[in-house]
Amino acid sequence: MHALIRACTAARATACATLGVSRATSYRHQRPKPALSTVRRASHRRLSQAQRAQILDTLHSPRFCDQTPAHTYHTLLSQGVFLGSIRTMQRLLKGAGEARERRPIRPPQSHAVPRLQANAPNQVWTWDITKLALTKRGRWLYLYVLIDLYSRYVVGWMIAGTENGALACRFVGTCAANHQIGPNQLTVHQDRGSPMTATSFINLLAELKIDASHSRPRVSNDNAFSEAHFKTLKTQPDYPARFEDSNHARRWCGGFF
């Protein structure tokens, strides 16, 4: 028996050497492959159908129907109630085809691009406010500039120490009076800064029967003429990087305009 085993071993070694493989590979191919298990063993922490239904009923309840799983989880946990983890709630909602935004958020808005056309002076005015730096660090002046869209003529300008709705009313109202603007003659375009959207300013335009036009929310290219004018102003060769005070700013802006 031992002689037979030695002969078989020698024959296997010779065959493996001839084929260029190891004997371990020959034994492995000779051994039958174990059957693969296709049934996955369920975890002992797996939720039952009743527990899954309870979580879904809680998420569908009027109290939590518009809340995220994270909000629902922490609210219940603060009351000493634990139904499942946040990920479990998300997985159950996805299985139910409800993997979406649950909170009542505002739908996307679409605002038309303002299209203003002027065929003559004093039909459309556009205005904006820019900062002028002072020599003292952290201090600014505010330059109000009103431009006629047709001729690019500077209708009026003003330097102030702040920006607010009251100054905007005085600025635009004075320019309208100086140019004798009649009712329903003029459209004033501006962005959505706080002085431009102040109730007092909107009421002034309505009282003067001047149409108000505002840029779209959170865009920077709907008041291009005023922005281009400010770039022209601040890229002048003699533009001081910082002004000493308001008198210095008024002298320089007076010469520029």
C-alpha positions in Angstrom: 0.0 0.0 0.0 2.7 2.4 0.9 4.6 1.5 -2.3 1.5 2.3 -4.3 1.1 5.7 -2.6 4.7 6.5 -3.2 4.3 5.5 -6.9 1.2 7.7 -7.3 2.9 10.6 -5.6 6.0 10.2 -7.9 3.7 10.0 -10.9 1.8 13.2 -9.9 5.1 15.0 -9.2 6.4 14.0 -12.7 3.2 15.1 -14.4 3.1 18.5 -12.5 6.8 19.1 -13.4 6.0 18.4 -17.0 3.0 20.8 -17.1 4.8 23.4 -15.1 2.2 23.6 -12.2 2.5 22.8 -8.5 1.1 19.7 -6.9 -1.2 21.9 -4.8 -2.9 23.1 -7.9 -3.5 19.5 -9.1 -5.0 18.6 -5.7 -7.2 21.7 -5.8 -8.6 20.9 -9.2 -9.2 17.3 -8.2 -11.2 18.2 -5.1 -14.9 18.9 -6.0 -16.1 22.5 -5.5 -18.5 23.0 -2.6 -22.0 24.0 -3.5 -22.6 27.8 -3.2 -25.3 28.9 -0.9 -27.8 31.2 -2.6 -29.8 31.9 0.5 -28.6 34.8 2.6 -29.1 34.3 6.3 -31.2 37.0 7.8 -29.7 39.1 10.5 -31.0 38.8 14.0 -31.5 42.5 14.0 -33.7 42.5 11.0 -37.0 44.4 11.5 -40.2 42.5 11.3 -43.0 43.4 8.9 -45.0 44.9 11.8 -42.0 47.2 12.8 -41.5 48.3 9.2 -45.2 49.1 8.9 -45.0 51.1 12.1 -42.1 53.2 10.9 -43.9 53.9 7.6 -47.1 54.8 9.4 -45.2 57.2 11.6 -43.5 58.8 8.6 -46.9 59.1 6.8 -48.6 60.6 9.8 -49.7 64.3 9.7 -47.1 65.2 12.2 -44.1 63.9 10.2 -45.5 63.7 6.6 -43.5 66.8 5.5 -40.4 66.2 7.7 -37.1 64.5 6.9 -36.2 61.1 8.4 -33.4 62.9 10.5 -36.0 65.3 12.0 -38.4 62.5 12.7 -35.7 60.4 14.3 -34.4 63.1 16.6 -37.9 64.3 17.6 -39.0 60.8 18.5 -35.7 60.1 20.3 -36.1 63.2 22.4 -39.4 61.7 23.6 -37.8 58.4 24.4 -39.2 56.6 21.3 -36.9 54.6 19.1 -38.3 53.0 16.0 -35.2 52.6 13.8 -32.2 54.5 12.6 -32.2 57.3 10.2 -30.8 55.1 7.5 -33.5 52.5 8.1 -36.2 55.2 7.6 -34.5 56.3 4.4 -34.3 52.8 3.1 -38.0 52.1 3.9 -39.0 55.3 2.1 -36.9 54.4 -0.9 -38.5 50.9 -1.0 -42.0 52.6 -0.9 -41.0 54.9 -3.9 -40.9 58.0 -1.7 -37.2 58.9 -2.0 -37.8 62.6 -2.6 -37.8 66.0 -0.8 -40.4 65.8 1.9 -40.2 69.3 3.3 -42.5 72.0 1.9 -39.9 74.1 0.0 -40.5 76.7 -2.6 -40.5 75.4 -6.1 -38.0 76.8 -8.6 -38.9 80.2 -9.9 -38.5 81.5 -13.4 -38.1 85.2 -13.9 -38.2 86.8 -17.3 -35.1 88.7 -18.3 -35.8 92.5 -18.2 -36.0 94.0 -21.7 -36.0 97.8 -21.6 -35.8 99.9 -24.7 -35.5 103.6 -25.0 -36.1 105.6 -28.2 -35.5 109.0 -26.7 -34.1 110.6 -23.6 -36.0 110.5 -20.3 -37.8 107.3 -21.2 -35.7 104.8 -19.1 -33.4 105.7 -16.3 -31.1 103.2 -14.5 -29.4 103.8 -11.2 -27.2 102.1 -8.7 -25.0 102.7 -5.6 -21.3 102.0 -5.3 -18.8 102.3 -2.4 -15.9 104.7 -2.3 -13.2 103.7 0.1 -11.8 106.2 2.6 -8.3 106.5 3.9 -9.5 105.2 7.3 -9.7 101.5 7.1 -13.2 100.1 7.1 -14.9 103.4 6.3 -16.8 104.0 3.1 -18.8 106.6 1.2 -21.7 105.8 -1.1 -22.0 107.2 -4.6 -25.5 107.3 -6.0 -25.6 107.6 -9.9 -28.6 107.9 -12.1 -28.1 107.4 -15.9 -30.3 107.9 -18.9 -30.4 104.7 -20.8 -30.8 106.3 -24.3 -28.0 108.9 -24.1 -25.9 107.5 -21.2 -26.2 111.0 -19.8 -25.7 111.2 -16.0 -29.0 112.5 -14.9 -27.8 113.0 -11.3 -25.3 111.9 -8.7 -25.0 112.1 -4.9 -22.5 111.2 -2.3 -23.7 110.1 1.1 -22.4 108.4 4.2 -24.9 105.6 4.1 -27.5 104.0 1.8 -31.2 103.7 2.7 -34.6 104.2 1.3 -35.0 107.8 2.5 -31.9 108.9 0.6 -33.0 107.0 -2.5 -36.4 108.8 -2.4 -34.7 112.2 -2.1 -32.2 111.4 -4.9 -34.6 110.0 -7.5 -37.3 112.5 -6.6 -35.0 115.5 -7.0 -33.8 114.2 -10.4 -37.3 113.7 -11.6 -38.3 117.2 -10.5 -35.2 118.8 -12.1 -35.9 117.2 -15.5 -39.7 117.8 -15.3 -40.7 114.2 -15.7 -44.4 113.9 -16.4 -46.8 111.1 -15.3 -46.4 107.7 -17.0 -43.4 109.0 -19.0 -40.5 107.3 -17.2 -39.3 103.8 -16.2 -36.6 103.6 -13.5 -34.6 100.4 -13.5 -32.6 99.2 -10.5 -31.4 96.0 -8.8 -32.9 94.6 -5.7 -30.8 96.3 -3.0 -32.5 97.4 0.2 -32.8 101.1 -0.9 -34.4 100.1 -4.2 -36.9 97.8 -2.7 -37.8 100.0 0.3 -41.5 100.6 0.7 -41.0 104.4 0.9 -39.1 104.3 -2.4 -41.7 102.1 -4.2 -44.5 104.4 -2.9 -42.7 107.5 -4.2 -42.4 106.0 -7.7 -46.1 105.1 -7.6 -47.0 108.6 -6.4 -45.0 110.2 -9.2 -46.5 107.6 -11.7 -43.0 106.3 -12.6 -42.8 102.6 -13.6 -40.4 100.6 -11.5 -38.2 97.9 -13.0 -36.1 95.5 -11.0 -33.4 93.0 -11.9 -33.9 89.3 -11.4 -33.1 87.9 -8.0 -29.4 86.9 -7.4 -28.0 87.9 -10.8 -25.3 90.5 -11.5 -25.9 91.3 -15.2 -29.4 92.9 -15.2 -28.1 96.4 -14.5 -25.2 96.4 -16.9 -25.2 100.1 -17.8 -24.8 101.3 -14.2 -22.1 98.6 -13.4 -20.2 99.5 -16.6 -20.3 103.2 -15.6 -18.9 102.4 -12.2 -16.1 100.5 -13.8 -15.3 103.4 -16.1 -15.3 105.7 -13.1 -13.0 103.6 -11.0 -10.5 102.8 -13.8 -9.8 106.5 -14.5 -6.0 107.2 -14.4 -6.5 109.9 -11.8 -9.0 107.9 -9.6 -7.7 107.9 -6.0 -7.7 104.5 -4.5 -9.0 106.1 -1.3 -10.6 109.5 -0.5 -9.7 111.6 2.5 -13.3 112.6 3.3 -16.6 113.5 1.6 -15.4 116.9 0.4 -12.5 115.2 -1.4 -14.9 112.7 -3.0 -17.3 115.5 -4.1 -14.5 117.5 -5.7 -13.1 114.5 -7.7 -16.6 113.3 -8.7 -17.6 116.8 -9.6 -14.7 117.1 -12.0 -15.3 113.6 -13.4 -19.0 114.1 -14.1 
